[in-house]
Amino acid sequence: MLLDEGLVEKRRGVGMFVAKGARERLVQDRRRRFTASYVRPLVVEAARLGVGLDELLGLVRAELASVEVTVGGGA
């Protein structure tokens, strides 16, 4: 599967190796899936509730700040 996705390459008689640019491709794919699974539904629901851009950004900033405190707290 990794070979089919171009994330590893087979070198005859030597083995399998991580392909050049594999990490970047994985990150891009994960960002696309994150957008489709989380960002799009968030924006759609915000629109349904009448939450404007400024309010939505404020809510996201507040959540990010709480996560940074929790994650960066060293506990």
All heavy atoms as TSV, in Angstrom:
chain	resi	resn	atom	element	x	y	z
A	1	MET	N	N	0.831	-1.189	0.000
A	1	MET	CA	C	0.000	0.000	0.000
A	1	MET	C	C	0.882	1.262	0.000
A	1	MET	O	O	0.618	2.203	-0.745
A	1	MET	CB	C	-0.908	-0.022	1.229
A	1	MET	CG	C	-2.016	0.987	1.189
A	1	MET	SD	S	-3.279	0.616	2.421
A	1	MET	CE	C	-2.974	1.895	3.577
A	2	LEU	N	N	1.908	1.277	0.833
A	2	LEU	CA	C	2.813	2.430	0.870
A	2	LEU	C	C	3.534	2.609	-0.460
A	2	LEU	O	O	3.753	3.738	-0.904
A	2	LEU	CB	C	3.830	2.279	2.010
A	2	LEU	CG	C	3.265	2.297	3.419
A	2	LEU	CD1	C	4.359	1.973	4.429
A	2	LEU	CD2	C	2.625	3.631	3.729
A	3	LEU	N	N	3.859	1.501	-1.078
A	3	LEU	CA	C	4.508	1.549	-2.386
A	3	LEU	C	C	3.558	2.128	-3.423
A	3	LEU	O	O	3.940	2.995	-4.216
A	3	LEU	CB	C	4.963	0.145	-2.787
A	3	LEU	CG	C	5.825	0.022	-4.035
A	3	LEU	CD1	C	7.129	0.786	-3.866
A	3	LEU	CD2	C	6.125	-1.436	-4.316
A	4	ASP	N	N	2.301	1.674	-3.396
A	4	ASP	CA	C	1.290	2.168	-4.331
A	4	ASP	C	C	1.051	3.666	-4.162
A	4	ASP	O	O	0.759	4.365	-5.127
A	4	ASP	CB	C	-0.030	1.421	-4.155
A	4	ASP	CG	C	0.054	-0.028	-4.593
A	4	ASP	OD1	O	0.978	-0.352	-5.375
A	4	ASP	OD2	O	-0.794	-0.820	-4.157
A	5	GLU	N	N	1.151	4.150	-2.923
A	5	GLU	CA	C	0.935	5.572	-2.645
A	5	GLU	C	C	2.179	6.413	-2.900
A	5	GLU	O	O	2.151	7.629	-2.747
A	5	GLU	CB	C	0.459	5.746	-1.205
A	5	GLU	CG	C	-0.914	5.162	-0.963
A	5	GLU	CD	C	-1.355	5.257	0.486
A	5	GLU	OE1	O	-0.706	5.980	1.267
A	5	GLU	OE2	O	-2.353	4.606	0.836
A	6	GLY	N	N	3.282	5.763	-3.269
A	6	GLY	CA	C	4.503	6.489	-3.561
A	6	GLY	C	C	5.244	6.975	-2.324
A	6	GLY	O	O	6.071	7.882	-2.406
A	7	LEU	N	N	4.960	6.368	-1.188
A	7	LEU	CA	C	5.602	6.796	0.055
A	7	LEU	C	C	6.899	6.046	0.322
A	7	LEU	O	O	7.762	6.532	1.052
A	7	LEU	CB	C	4.642	6.628	1.231
A	7	LEU	CG	C	3.349	7.437	1.115
A	7	LEU	CD1	C	2.406	7.099	2.248
A	7	LEU	CD2	C	3.649	8.928	1.082
A	8	VAL	N	N	7.019	4.864	-0.250
A	8	VAL	CA	C	8.272	4.111	-0.166
A	8	VAL	C	C	8.658	3.693	-1.578
A	8	VAL	O	O	7.827	3.633	-2.486
A	8	VAL	CB	C	8.156	2.869	0.745
A	8	VAL	CG1	C	7.900	3.263	2.182
A	8	VAL	CG2	C	7.118	1.897	0.254
A	9	GLU	N	N	9.930	3.401	-1.710
A	9	GLU	CA	C	10.412	2.926	-3.008
A	9	GLU	C	C	11.205	1.645	-2.783
A	9	GLU	O	O	11.861	1.472	-1.756
A	9	GLU	CB	C	11.252	3.982	-3.712
A	9	GLU	CG	C	12.411	4.501	-2.915
A	9	GLU	CD	C	13.117	5.675	-3.574
A	9	GLU	OE1	O	12.428	6.516	-4.185
A	9	GLU	OE2	O	14.345	5.736	-3.467
A	10	LYS	N	N	11.086	0.765	-3.730
A	10	LYS	CA	C	11.776	-0.525	-3.651
A	10	LYS	C	C	13.085	-0.408	-4.441
A	10	LYS	O	O	13.098	0.049	-5.586
A	10	LYS	CB	C	10.901	-1.613	-4.253
A	10	LYS	CG	C	11.444	-3.007	-4.044
A	10	LYS	CD	C	10.664	-4.063	-4.800
A	10	LYS	CE	C	9.218	-4.103	-4.428
A	10	LYS	NZ	N	8.496	-5.240	-5.056
A	11	ARG	N	N	14.155	-0.810	-3.789
A	11	ARG	CA	C	15.460	-0.855	-4.464
A	11	ARG	C	C	15.852	-2.323	-4.565
A	11	ARG	O	O	16.113	-2.974	-3.553
A	11	ARG	CB	C	16.495	-0.053	-3.691
A	11	ARG	CG	C	16.176	1.418	-3.663
A	11	ARG	CD	C	17.246	2.227	-3.005
A	11	ARG	NE	N	16.785	3.596	-2.800
A	11	ARG	CZ	C	17.350	4.450	-1.972
A	11	ARG	NH1	N	18.422	4.095	-1.279
A	11	ARG	NH2	N	16.868	5.659	-1.838
A	12	ARG	N	N	15.896	-2.764	-5.776
A	12	ARG	CA	C	16.133	-4.189	-6.042
A	12	ARG	C	C	17.387	-4.687	-5.319
A	12	ARG	O	O	18.462	-4.111	-5.442
A	12	ARG	CB	C	16.263	-4.397	-7.550
A	12	ARG	CG	C	16.317	-5.834	-7.948
A	12	ARG	CD	C	16.372	-5.944	-9.466
A	12	ARG	NE	N	16.469	-7.319	-9.857
A	12	ARG	CZ	C	15.486	-7.999	-10.413
A	12	ARG	NH1	N	14.337	-7.417	-10.646
A	12	ARG	NH2	N	15.653	-9.255	-10.738
A	13	GLY	N	N	17.188	-5.751	-4.545
A	13	GLY	CA	C	18.292	-6.385	-3.844
A	13	GLY	C	C	18.736	-5.651	-2.586
A	13	GLY	O	O	19.627	-6.116	-1.882
A	14	VAL	N	N	18.127	-4.497	-2.306
A	14	VAL	CA	C	18.549	-3.720	-1.142
A	14	VAL	C	C	17.435	-3.600	-0.116
A	14	VAL	O	O	17.660	-3.696	1.087
A	14	VAL	CB	C	19.029	-2.303	-1.571
A	14	VAL	CG1	C	19.535	-1.529	-0.379
A	14	VAL	CG2	C	20.093	-2.391	-2.641
A	15	GLY	N	N	16.220	-3.361	-0.583
A	15	GLY	CA	C	15.095	-3.249	0.337
A	15	GLY	C	C	14.192	-2.080	0.007
A	15	GLY	O	O	14.207	-1.549	-1.096
A	16	MET	N	N	13.421	-1.688	1.020
A	16	MET	CA	C	12.464	-0.592	0.867
A	16	MET	C	C	12.992	0.641	1.594
A	16	MET	O	O	13.546	0.533	2.683
A	16	MET	CB	C	11.114	-0.983	1.460
A	16	MET	CG	C	10.520	-2.257	0.885
A	16	MET	SD	S	9.950	-2.042	-0.780
A	16	MET	CE	C	8.293	-1.560	-0.468
A	17	PHE	N	N	12.744	1.799	0.991
A	17	PHE	CA	C	13.201	3.057	1.566
A	17	PHE	C	C	12.100	4.097	1.453
A	17	PHE	O	O	11.296	4.066	0.518
A	17	PHE	CB	C	14.455	3.557	0.819
A	17	PHE	CG	C	15.637	2.646	0.987
A	17	PHE	CD1	C	15.814	1.560	0.147
A	17	PHE	CD2	C	16.551	2.870	2.001
A	17	PHE	CE1	C	16.898	0.713	0.299
A	17	PHE	CE2	C	17.639	2.029	2.166
A	17	PHE	CZ	C	17.815	0.941	1.312
A	18	VAL	N	N	12.094	5.007	2.398
A	18	VAL	CA	C	11.119	6.103	2.370
A	18	VAL	C	C	11.426	6.956	1.142
A	18	VAL	O	O	12.569	7.342	0.903
A	18	VAL	CB	C	11.204	6.953	3.655
A	18	VAL	CG1	C	10.269	8.153	3.567
A	18	VAL	CG2	C	10.875	6.103	4.878
A	19	ALA	N	N	10.397	7.240	0.371
A	19	ALA	CA	C	10.546	8.027	-0.852
A	19	ALA	C	C	10.769	9.500	-0.510
A	19	ALA	O	O	10.281	10.002	0.512
A	19	ALA	CB	C	9.311	7.872	-1.727
A	20	LYS	N	N	11.473	10.174	-1.383
A	20	LYS	CA	C	11.703	11.601	-1.223
A	20	LYS	C	C	10.359	12.330	-1.277
A	20	LYS	O	O	9.531	12.068	-2.145
A	20	LYS	CB	C	12.620	12.111	-2.335
A	20	LYS	CG	C	13.046	13.540	-2.170
A	20	LYS	CD	C	14.048	13.946	-3.230
A	20	LYS	CE	C	14.505	15.369	-2.982
A	20	LYS	NZ	N	15.524	15.772	-3.954
A	21	GLY	N	N	10.135	13.231	-0.314
A	21	GLY	CA	C	8.902	14.005	-0.274
A	21	GLY	C	C	7.731	13.280	0.364
A	21	GLY	O	O	6.615	13.796	0.379
A	22	ALA	N	N	7.965	12.081	0.920
A	22	ALA	CA	C	6.869	11.294	1.504
A	22	ALA	C	C	6.224	12.019	2.675
A	22	ALA	O	O	5.000	12.049	2.796
A	22	ALA	CB	C	7.376	9.923	1.942
A	23	ARG	N	N	7.029	12.608	3.535
A	23	ARG	CA	C	6.477	13.304	4.700
A	23	ARG	C	C	5.569	14.446	4.268
A	23	ARG	O	O	4.467	14.618	4.794
A	23	ARG	CB	C	7.585	13.834	5.598
A	23	ARG	CG	C	7.045	14.503	6.847
A	23	ARG	CD	C	8.162	15.084	7.730
A	23	ARG	NE	N	7.700	15.467	9.029
A	23	ARG	CZ	C	6.914	16.510	9.288
A	23	ARG	NH1	N	6.489	17.267	8.301
A	23	ARG	NH2	N	6.539	16.802	10.523
A	24	GLU	N	N	6.009	15.224	3.300
A	24	GLU	CA	C	5.221	16.352	2.820
A	24	GLU	C	C	3.898	15.884	2.227
A	24	GLU	O	O	2.853	16.489	2.461
A	24	GLU	CB	C	6.005	17.173	1.794
A	24	GLU	CG	C	7.203	17.908	2.375
A	24	GLU	CD	C	8.425	17.032	2.618
A	24	GLU	OE1	O	8.485	15.903	2.062
A	24	GLU	OE2	O	9.299	17.452	3.393
A	25	ARG	N	N	3.932	14.791	1.473
A	25	ARG	CA	C	2.691	14.242	0.890
A	25	ARG	C	C	1.742	13.769	1.986
A	25	ARG	O	O	0.533	13.987	1.908
A	25	ARG	CB	C	3.010	13.116	-0.085
A	25	ARG	CG	C	3.493	13.615	-1.438
A	25	ARG	CD	C	3.434	12.503	-2.472
A	25	ARG	NE	N	4.279	11.388	-2.126
A	25	ARG	CZ	C	5.541	11.218	-2.549
A	25	ARG	NH1	N	6.074	12.091	-3.359
A	25	ARG	NH2	N	6.240	10.164	-2.184
A	26	LEU	N	N	2.291	13.123	3.012
A	26	LEU	CA	C	1.452	12.668	4.120
A	26	LEU	C	C	0.810	13.842	4.854
A	26	LEU	O	O	-0.374	13.806	5.183
A	26	LEU	CB	C	2.280	11.842	5.112
A	26	LEU	CG	C	2.605	10.422	4.689
A	26	LEU	CD1	C	3.613	9.801	5.660
A	26	LEU	CD2	C	1.351	9.589	4.633
A	27	VAL	N	N	1.585	14.893	5.100
A	27	VAL	CA	C	1.058	16.069	5.791
A	27	VAL	C	C	-0.019	16.738	4.946
A	27	VAL	O	O	-1.079	17.108	5.463
A	27	VAL	CB	C	2.194	17.059	6.147
A	27	VAL	CG1	C	1.630	18.386	6.627
A	27	VAL	CG2	C	3.120	16.458	7.199
A	28	GLN	N	N	0.212	16.884	3.652
A	28	GLN	CA	C	-0.791	17.486	2.770
A	28	GLN	C	C	-2.081	16.676	2.767
A	28	GLN	O	O	-3.180	17.234	2.840
A	28	GLN	CB	C	-0.251	17.602	1.341
A	28	GLN	CG	C	0.774	18.684	1.160
A	28	GLN	CD	C	1.370	18.662	-0.249
A	28	GLN	OE1	O	1.110	17.759	-1.047
A	28	GLN	NE2	N	2.177	19.667	-0.551
A	29	ASP	N	N	-1.949	15.363	2.697
A	29	ASP	CA	C	-3.134	14.503	2.701
A	29	ASP	C	C	-3.877	14.619	4.025
A	29	ASP	O	O	-5.110	14.706	4.038
A	29	ASP	CB	C	-2.742	13.045	2.454
A	29	ASP	CG	C	-3.963	12.135	2.429
A	29	ASP	OD1	O	-4.857	12.372	1.590
A	29	ASP	OD2	O	-4.018	11.206	3.261
A	30	ARG	N	N	-3.154	14.663	5.114
A	30	ARG	CA	C	-3.789	14.799	6.421
A	30	ARG	C	C	-4.505	16.127	6.569
A	30	ARG	O	O	-5.582	16.218	7.151
A	30	ARG	CB	C	-2.720	14.654	7.498
A	30	ARG	CG	C	-3.204	13.929	8.689
A	30	ARG	CD	C	-2.115	13.505	9.580
A	30	ARG	NE	N	-2.662	13.612	10.928
A	30	ARG	CZ	C	-1.976	13.528	12.011
A	30	ARG	NH1	N	-0.682	13.338	11.954
A	30	ARG	NH2	N	-2.553	13.634	13.183
A	31	ARG	N	N	-3.908	17.189	6.030
A	31	ARG	CA	C	-4.557	18.508	6.069
A	31	ARG	C	C	-5.841	18.511	5.249
A	31	ARG	O	O	-6.840	19.094	5.654
A	31	ARG	CB	C	-3.606	19.591	5.574
A	31	ARG	CG	C	-2.549	19.940	6.586
A	31	ARG	CD	C	-1.635	21.030	6.042
A	31	ARG	NE	N	-0.650	21.356	7.038
A	31	ARG	CZ	C	-0.281	22.592	7.346
A	31	ARG	NH1	N	-0.796	23.614	6.698
A	31	ARG	NH2	N	0.624	22.805	8.273
A	32	ARG	N	N	-5.819	17.864	4.097
A	32	ARG	CA	C	-7.034	17.776	3.267
A	32	ARG	C	C	-8.133	17.033	4.015
A	32	ARG	O	O	-9.294	17.454	4.034
A	32	ARG	CB	C	-6.738	17.068	1.939
A	32	ARG	CG	C	-6.177	17.964	0.853
A	32	ARG	CD	C	-6.182	17.257	-0.504
A	32	ARG	NE	N	-5.336	16.087	-0.533
A	32	ARG	CZ	C	-4.034	16.095	-0.792
A	32	ARG	NH1	N	-3.429	17.234	-1.044
A	32	ARG	NH2	N	-3.342	14.983	-0.808
A	33	ARG	N	N	-7.773	15.919	4.647
A	33	ARG	CA	C	-8.761	15.145	5.401
A	33	ARG	C	C	-9.261	15.919	6.610
A	33	ARG	O	O	-10.449	15.869	6.937
A	33	ARG	CB	C	-8.188	13.791	5.814
A	33	ARG	CG	C	-8.070	12.833	4.623
A	33	ARG	CD	C	-7.614	11.439	5.026
A	33	ARG	NE	N	-6.181	11.473	5.321
A	33	ARG	CZ	C	-5.621	10.985	6.426
A	33	ARG	NH1	N	-6.343	10.398	7.350
A	33	ARG	NH2	N	-4.326	11.045	6.596
A	34	PHE	N	N	-8.375	16.664	7.275
A	34	PHE	CA	C	-8.763	17.488	8.415
A	34	PHE	C	C	-9.773	18.549	7.983
A	34	PHE	O	O	-10.795	18.762	8.634
A	34	PHE	CB	C	-7.524	18.149	9.021
A	34	PHE	CG	C	-7.828	19.146	10.093
A	34	PHE	CD1	C	-8.171	18.739	11.369
A	34	PHE	CD2	C	-7.777	20.504	9.816
A	34	PHE	CE1	C	-8.455	19.671	12.365
A	34	PHE	CE2	C	-8.064	21.435	10.794
A	34	PHE	CZ	C	-8.405	21.018	12.068
A	35	THR	N	N	-9.489	19.199	6.864
A	35	THR	CA	C	-10.401	20.221	6.349
A	35	THR	C	C	-11.764	19.628	6.040
A	35	THR	O	O	-12.794	20.172	6.441
A	35	THR	CB	C	-9.808	20.890	5.093
A	35	THR	OG1	O	-8.574	21.523	5.455
A	35	THR	CG2	C	-10.743	21.924	4.510
A	36	ALA	N	N	-11.778	18.498	5.352
A	36	ALA	CA	C	-13.047	17.865	4.982
A	36	ALA	C	C	-13.814	17.343	6.198
A	36	ALA	O	O	-15.039	17.459	6.258
A	36	ALA	CB	C	-12.793	16.722	3.994
A	37	SER	N	N	-13.104	16.807	7.167
A	37	SER	CA	C	-13.762	16.180	8.319
A	37	SER	C	C	-14.138	17.151	9.425
A	37	SER	O	O	-15.104	16.902	10.149
A	37	SER	CB	C	-12.851	15.098	8.907
A	37	SER	OG	O	-12.650	14.071	7.981
A	38	TYR	N	N	-13.373	18.236	9.571
A	38	TYR	CA	C	-13.579	19.119	10.721
A	38	TYR	C	C	-13.880	20.573	10.346
A	38	TYR	O	O	-14.828	21.147	10.865
A	38	TYR	CB	C	-12.357	19.079	11.650
A	38	TYR	CG	C	-12.119	17.720	12.229
A	38	TYR	CD1	C	-11.174	16.867	11.683
A	38	TYR	CD2	C	-12.867	17.268	13.312
A	38	TYR	CE1	C	-10.966	15.606	12.208
A	38	TYR	CE2	C	-12.664	16.007	13.849
A	38	TYR	CZ	C	-11.705	15.177	13.289
A	38	TYR	OH	O	-11.515	13.928	13.801
A	39	VAL	N	N	-13.064	21.143	9.477
A	39	VAL	CA	C	-13.228	22.566	9.169
A	39	VAL	C	C	-14.526	22.810	8.411
A	39	VAL	O	O	-15.311	23.691	8.789
A	39	VAL	CB	C	-12.016	23.120	8.392
A	39	VAL	CG1	C	-12.236	24.577	8.017
A	39	VAL	CG2	C	-10.744	22.968	9.218
A	40	ARG	N	N	-14.765	22.047	7.378
A	40	ARG	CA	C	-15.989	22.237	6.587
A	40	ARG	C	C	-17.243	22.075	7.445
A	40	ARG	O	O	-18.114	22.950	7.421
A	40	ARG	CB	C	-15.987	21.263	5.404
A	40	ARG	CG	C	-17.230	21.295	4.572
A	40	ARG	CD	C	-17.217	22.410	3.582
A	40	ARG	NE	N	-18.446	22.365	2.798
A	40	ARG	CZ	C	-18.936	23.389	2.170
A	40	ARG	NH1	N	-18.294	24.529	2.199
A	40	ARG	NH2	N	-20.048	23.292	1.499
A	41	PRO	N	N	-17.370	20.997	8.223
A	41	PRO	CA	C	-18.552	20.881	9.074
A	41	PRO	C	C	-18.668	22.016	10.097
A	41	PRO	O	O	-19.779	22.471	10.393
A	41	PRO	CB	C	-18.370	19.529	9.773
A	41	PRO	CG	C	-17.495	18.749	8.855
A	41	PRO	CD	C	-16.583	19.757	8.241
A	42	LEU	N	N	-17.565	22.480	10.628
A	42	LEU	CA	C	-17.580	23.598	11.573
A	42	LEU	C	C	-18.138	24.854	10.915
A	42	LEU	O	O	-19.017	25.528	11.462
A	42	LEU	CB	C	-16.167	23.872	12.097
A	42	LEU	CG	C	-15.990	25.131	12.937
A	42	LEU	CD1	C	-16.683	24.969	14.280
A	42	LEU	CD2	C	-14.523	25.438	13.123
A	43	VAL	N	N	-17.661	25.149	9.725
A	43	VAL	CA	C	-18.100	26.344	9.003
A	43	VAL	C	C	-19.582	26.230	8.631
A	43	VAL	O	O	-20.339	27.196	8.769
A	43	VAL	CB	C	-17.213	26.575	7.755
A	43	VAL	CG1	C	-17.785	27.650	6.852
A	43	VAL	CG2	C	-15.792	26.925	8.181
A	44	VAL	N	N	-19.999	25.064	8.187
A	44	VAL	CA	C	-21.402	24.855	7.819
A	44	VAL	C	C	-22.303	25.045	9.034
A	44	VAL	O	O	-23.323	25.740	8.972
A	44	VAL	CB	C	-21.604	23.457	7.179
A	44	VAL	CG1	C	-23.078	23.116	7.059
A	44	VAL	CG2	C	-20.916	23.394	5.816
A	45	GLU	N	N	-21.928	24.457	10.170
A	45	GLU	CA	C	-22.741	24.583	11.380
A	45	GLU	C	C	-22.749	26.018	11.884
A	45	GLU	O	O	-23.784	26.527	12.332
A	45	GLU	CB	C	-22.229	23.634	12.475
A	45	GLU	CG	C	-23.098	23.587	13.705
A	45	GLU	CD	C	-24.501	23.035	13.465
A	45	GLU	OE1	O	-24.758	22.402	12.426
A	45	GLU	OE2	O	-25.354	23.239	14.357
A	46	ALA	N	N	-21.627	26.692	11.816
A	46	ALA	CA	C	-21.565	28.098	12.223
A	46	ALA	C	C	-22.519	28.934	11.372
A	46	ALA	O	O	-23.243	29.795	11.890
A	46	ALA	CB	C	-20.136	28.625	12.110
A	47	ALA	N	N	-22.544	28.679	10.077
A	47	ALA	CA	C	-23.446	29.409	9.192
A	47	ALA	C	C	-24.902	29.137	9.559
A	47	ALA	O	O	-25.723	30.062	9.588
A	47	ALA	CB	C	-23.178	29.026	7.735
A	48	ARG	N	N	-25.216	27.890	9.874
A	48	ARG	CA	C	-26.582	27.539	10.270
A	48	ARG	C	C	-27.012	28.257	11.542
A	48	ARG	O	O	-28.178	28.596	11.706
A	48	ARG	CB	C	-26.703	26.033	10.488
A	48	ARG	CG	C	-26.698	25.234	9.219
A	48	ARG	CD	C	-26.878	23.758	9.521
A	48	ARG	NE	N	-26.779	22.985	8.295
A	48	ARG	CZ	C	-26.210	21.795	8.200
A	48	ARG	NH1	N	-25.705	21.216	9.270
A	48	ARG	NH2	N	-26.165	21.176	7.048
A	49	LEU	N	N	-26.059	28.466	12.445
A	49	LEU	CA	C	-26.357	29.113	13.725
A	49	LEU	C	C	-26.260	30.637	13.662
A	49	LEU	O	O	-26.517	31.310	14.651
A	49	LEU	CB	C	-25.394	28.595	14.805
A	49	LEU	CG	C	-25.529	27.117	15.162
A	49	LEU	CD1	C	-24.398	26.692	16.078
A	49	LEU	CD2	C	-26.879	26.864	15.810
A	50	GLY	N	N	-25.858	31.138	12.508
A	50	GLY	CA	C	-25.714	32.577	12.368
A	50	GLY	C	C	-24.458	33.130	13.014
A	50	GLY	O	O	-24.388	34.313	13.336
A	51	VAL	N	N	-23.476	32.277	13.215
A	51	VAL	CA	C	-22.199	32.711	13.790
A	51	VAL	C	C	-21.378	33.332	12.667
A	51	VAL	O	O	-21.068	32.674	11.672
A	51	VAL	CB	C	-21.440	31.520	14.422
A	51	VAL	CG1	C	-20.066	31.951	14.913
A	51	VAL	CG2	C	-22.260	30.909	15.540
A	52	GLY	N	N	-21.040	34.602	12.829
A	52	GLY	CA	C	-20.269	35.307	11.813
A	52	GLY	C	C	-18.788	34.974	11.871
A	52	GLY	O	O	-18.310	34.329	12.815
A	53	LEU	N	N	-18.063	35.436	10.877
A	53	LEU	CA	C	-16.634	35.150	10.766
A	53	LEU	C	C	-15.867	35.627	11.988
A	53	LEU	O	O	-15.077	34.874	12.559
A	53	LEU	CB	C	-16.064	35.790	9.493
A	53	LEU	CG	C	-14.558	35.619	9.279
A	53	LEU	CD1	C	-14.187	34.148	9.198
A	53	LEU	CD2	C	-14.119	36.370	8.041
A	54	ASP	N	N	-16.097	36.860	12.411
A	54	ASP	CA	C	-15.355	37.381	13.556
A	54	ASP	C	C	-15.630	36.580	14.821
A	54	ASP	O	O	-14.709	36.270	15.586
A	54	ASP	CB	C	-15.683	38.861	13.788
A	54	ASP	CG	C	-15.127	39.760	12.698
A	54	ASP	OD1	O	-14.164	39.339	12.016
A	54	ASP	OD2	O	-15.653	40.874	12.525
A	55	GLU	N	N	-16.887	36.222	15.029
A	55	GLU	CA	C	-17.233	35.434	16.206
A	55	GLU	C	C	-16.617	34.037	16.135
A	55	GLU	O	O	-16.072	33.525	17.123
A	55	GLU	CB	C	-18.751	35.332	16.354
A	55	GLU	CG	C	-19.190	34.625	17.618
A	55	GLU	CD	C	-20.705	34.532	17.758
A	55	GLU	OE1	O	-21.442	35.044	16.896
A	55	GLU	OE2	O	-21.131	33.916	18.746
A	56	LEU	N	N	-16.688	33.436	14.964
A	56	LEU	CA	C	-16.117	32.101	14.780
A	56	LEU	C	C	-14.609	32.121	15.024
A	56	LEU	O	O	-14.070	31.260	15.719
A	56	LEU	CB	C	-16.436	31.562	13.386
A	56	LEU	CG	C	-15.907	30.166	13.056
A	56	LEU	CD1	C	-16.460	29.127	14.029
A	56	LEU	CD2	C	-16.263	29.796	11.620
A	57	LEU	N	N	-13.942	33.116	14.454
A	57	LEU	CA	C	-12.499	33.222	14.671
A	57	LEU	C	C	-12.173	33.429	16.143
A	57	LEU	O	O	-11.200	32.869	16.663
A	57	LEU	CB	C	-11.911	34.359	13.831
A	57	LEU	CG	C	-11.875	34.105	12.321
A	57	LEU	CD1	C	-11.394	35.354	11.595
A	57	LEU	CD2	C	-10.991	32.919	11.988
A	58	GLY	N	N	-12.986	34.211	16.836
A	58	GLY	CA	C	-12.787	34.414	18.265
A	58	GLY	C	C	-12.932	33.115	19.045
A	58	GLY	O	O	-12.144	32.829	19.957
A	59	LEU	N	N	-13.937	32.321	18.684
A	59	LEU	CA	C	-14.134	31.028	19.344
A	59	LEU	C	C	-12.950	30.092	19.093
A	59	LEU	O	O	-12.467	29.421	20.010
A	59	LEU	CB	C	-15.427	30.379	18.838
A	59	LEU	CG	C	-16.729	31.077	19.221
A	59	LEU	CD1	C	-17.893	30.493	18.436
A	59	LEU	CD2	C	-16.975	30.969	20.717
A	60	VAL	N	N	-12.480	30.072	17.859
A	60	VAL	CA	C	-11.346	29.210	17.516
A	60	VAL	C	C	-10.091	29.681	18.245
A	60	VAL	O	O	-9.342	28.872	18.807
A	60	VAL	CB	C	-11.127	29.157	15.988
A	60	VAL	CG1	C	-9.821	28.454	15.644
A	60	VAL	CG2	C	-12.306	28.468	15.311
A	61	ARG	N	N	-9.861	30.990	18.283
A	61	ARG	CA	C	-8.686	31.525	18.996
A	61	ARG	C	C	-8.729	31.157	20.475
A	61	ARG	O	O	-7.713	30.778	21.061
A	61	ARG	CB	C	-8.604	33.037	18.831
A	61	ARG	CG	C	-8.100	33.458	17.487
A	61	ARG	CD	C	-7.842	34.972	17.431
A	61	ARG	NE	N	-7.395	35.332	16.102
A	61	ARG	CZ	C	-8.139	35.960	15.196
A	61	ARG	NH1	N	-9.367	36.351	15.496
A	61	ARG	NH2	N	-7.656	36.230	14.003
A	62	ALA	N	N	-9.895	31.266	21.085
A	62	ALA	CA	C	-10.031	30.924	22.502
A	62	ALA	C	C	-9.730	29.444	22.733
A	62	ALA	O	O	-9.044	29.084	23.698
A	62	ALA	CB	C	-11.444	31.265	22.995
A	63	GLU	N	N	-10.228	28.596	21.860
A	63	GLU	CA	C	-9.954	27.164	21.996
A	63	GLU	C	C	-8.477	26.862	21.790
A	63	GLU	O	O	-7.895	26.052	22.513
A	63	GLU	CB	C	-10.804	26.352	21.019
A	63	GLU	CG	C	-12.267	26.291	21.396
A	63	GLU	CD	C	-12.496	25.649	22.757
A	63	GLU	OE1	O	-11.856	24.628	23.080
A	63	GLU	OE2	O	-13.319	26.181	23.515
A	64	LEU	N	N	-7.871	27.514	20.803
A	64	LEU	CA	C	-6.433	27.318	20.577
A	64	LEU	C	C	-5.634	27.732	21.804
A	64	LEU	O	O	-4.686	27.050	22.199
A	64	LEU	CB	C	-5.956	28.110	19.354
A	64	LEU	CG	C	-6.227	27.477	17.998
A	64	LEU	CD1	C	-5.882	28.454	16.883
A	64	LEU	CD2	C	-5.439	26.196	17.830
A	65	ALA	N	N	-5.991	28.854	22.398
A	65	ALA	CA	C	-5.288	29.330	23.585
A	65	ALA	C	C	-5.414	28.321	24.723
A	65	ALA	O	O	-4.440	28.055	25.433
A	65	ALA	CB	C	-5.829	30.689	24.011
A	66	SER	N	N	-6.591	27.743	24.902
A	66	SER	CA	C	-6.764	26.769	25.988
A	66	SER	C	C	-5.979	25.493	25.710
A	66	SER	O	O	-5.447	24.880	26.625
A	66	SER	CB	C	-8.240	26.463	26.226
A	66	SER	OG	O	-8.774	25.676	25.181
A	67	VAL	N	N	-5.896	25.096	24.453
A	67	VAL	CA	C	-5.132	23.907	24.087
A	67	VAL	C	C	-3.642	24.158	24.278
A	67	VAL	O	O	-2.918	23.315	24.803
A	67	VAL	CB	C	-5.423	23.469	22.635
A	67	VAL	CG1	C	-4.454	22.408	22.170
A	67	VAL	CG2	C	-6.859	22.982	22.516
A	68	GLU	N	N	-3.166	25.334	23.888
A	68	GLU	CA	C	-1.742	25.667	24.046
A	68	GLU	C	C	-1.351	25.656	25.510
A	68	GLU	O	O	-0.284	25.179	25.867
A	68	GLU	CB	C	-1.447	27.022	23.407
A	68	GLU	CG	C	-1.499	26.984	21.899
A	68	GLU	CD	C	-1.422	28.364	21.253
A	68	GLU	OE1	O	-1.297	29.365	21.965
A	68	GLU	OE2	O	-1.490	28.408	20.012
A	69	VAL	N	N	-2.223	26.157	26.375
A	69	VAL	CA	C	-1.936	26.144	27.811
A	69	VAL	C	C	-1.885	24.712	28.311
A	69	VAL	O	O	-0.978	24.316	29.032
A	69	VAL	CB	C	-3.005	26.948	28.586
A	69	VAL	CG1	C	-2.881	26.716	30.073
A	69	VAL	CG2	C	-2.888	28.429	28.267
A	70	THR	N	N	-2.839	23.886	27.898
A	70	THR	CA	C	-2.897	22.490	28.331
A	70	THR	C	C	-1.705	21.692	27.799
A	70	THR	O	O	-1.030	21.006	28.547
A	70	THR	CB	C	-4.205	21.828	27.859
A	70	THR	OG1	O	-5.306	22.605	28.356
A	70	THR	CG2	C	-4.325	20.400	28.327
A	71	VAL	N	N	-1.436	21.820	26.502
A	71	VAL	CA	C	-0.371	21.050	25.873
A	71	VAL	C	C	0.994	21.585	26.301
A	71	VAL	O	O	1.912	20.823	26.584
A	71	VAL	CB	C	-0.501	21.061	24.336
A	71	VAL	CG1	C	0.691	20.394	23.675
A	71	VAL	CG2	C	-1.787	20.373	23.919
A	72	GLY	N	N	1.136	22.884	26.334
A	72	GLY	CA	C	2.420	23.495	26.660
A	72	GLY	C	C	2.711	23.557	28.143
A	72	GLY	O	O	3.786	23.978	28.550
A	73	GLY	N	N	1.771	23.110	28.971
A	73	GLY	CA	C	1.925	23.201	30.409
A	73	GLY	C	C	2.987	22.288	30.994
A	73	GLY	O	O	3.401	22.445	32.119
A	74	GLY	N	N	3.445	21.323	30.199
A	74	GLY	CA	C	4.503	20.437	30.640
A	74	GLY	C	C	4.044	19.331	31.571
A	74	GLY	O	O	4.846	18.611	32.133
A	75	ALA	N	N	2.769	19.162	31.744
A	75	ALA	CA	C	2.271	18.127	32.674
A	75	ALA	C	C	2.227	16.771	32.029
A	75	ALA	O	O	2.208	16.535	30.908
A	75	ALA	CB	C	0.871	18.486	33.156
